[in-house]
Amino acid sequence: MTSGKIRVVLDTSILVSALKSKNPERSPAWRILKALVSGEMENYLSDEIWEEMSRVLMELAEGTKREILALQILTLVKRKSIVVQPEPKFSGDAKFIKKLKDPSDAKFFDVTYTAKADYIISENTRHIVQMRDEDTKTYRFDGRKVKILKAKEFVKEIL
């Protein structure tokens, strides 16, 4: 694990946003993927997150001219990410799950916690983004905190 790089966990919604983007030059999701390629940041994922990303992107692109683009995005993310084996810290926490509202999104917090990532980047406002404190844009757990930012916020504040 390299120090000095921005440590992030990308939510599947960022890849979906990149796939659907009509103008990659202006897309915050594409700017984030470029930062991943350039090494400005490190992304962490688990096998479970990878499975979700692969399934969602391929389902969206199936039968369209975006199938190759979906494969390219997935290949880029897989090659440039560090796979961790997270402990299911939040997945088993009933209070946390109740607040999150979608048990399947707990895996992003599990990976964030395990990898000691600084940011979760997500467009999922119904579940992941709503977990943050709106003033600080952070979520606190076990004495640590993670900033939860939407793609546009991350590009503006960090990149």
RAZI-V762521 format. One record per pair of residues at least 24 apart in sequence whose C-alpha atoms are under 7 Angstrom apart, sorted by the first residue. I is the first residue (numbers start at 1). J is the second residue. Records with the same first field share a line. If there is no record, write none. Layout:
I: J ; J
This chain:
5: 40 ; 41 ; 42
6: 40 ; 41 ; 42
7: 41 ; 42 ; 43 ; 117 ; 118 ; 119
8: 42 ; 43 ; 44 ; 117 ; 118 ; 119 ; 120
9: 43 ; 44 ; 45 ; 108 ; 112 ; 117 ; 119 ; 120 ; 121
10: 43 ; 120 ; 121 ; 122
11: 121 ; 122
12: 53
13: 122 ; 123 ; 124
14: 122 ; 123
16: 57
19: 69 ; 70
28: 151 ; 152 ; 155
29: 151
36: 80
37: 80
42: 81
43: 81 ; 82
44: 81 ; 82 ; 83 ; 84 ; 111 ; 115
45: 81 ; 82 ; 83 ; 84 ; 111
46: 83 ; 84 ; 85 ; 111
49: 107
84: 111
86: 110 ; 111 ; 114
87: 114
100: 127 ; 128 ; 131
101: 127
102: 127
118: 146 ; 147
119: 146 ; 147 ; 148
120: 147 ; 148 ; 149
121: 148 ; 149 ; 150 ; 151
122: 149 ; 150 ; 151
123: 150 ; 151
